[in-house]
């Protein structure tokens, strides 16, 4: 007991032990919060990468469809006439 007080010594001992426990738990709590924030950031990055890849695949598919449609829409009769003129 450091010095006499009007408060029961058991109460002061209890308060000081609780305060010590809080100080002892603080580093573990801080690391837990840090790990949770880091894991959430990494999962968001993975989700964003997946969404970006899906959007890129959709854009590629649309470009391929447009290219094939363009190839199929070329007038084959005019091609045949041009090819005939070249080989004659």
Buried (B, 14 or more C-beta within 10 A) or exposed (E): EEEEEEEEEEEEEEEEEEEEEEEEEEEEEEEEEEEEEEEEEEEEEEEEEEEEEEEEEEEEEEEEEEEEEEEEEEEEEEEEEEEEEEEE
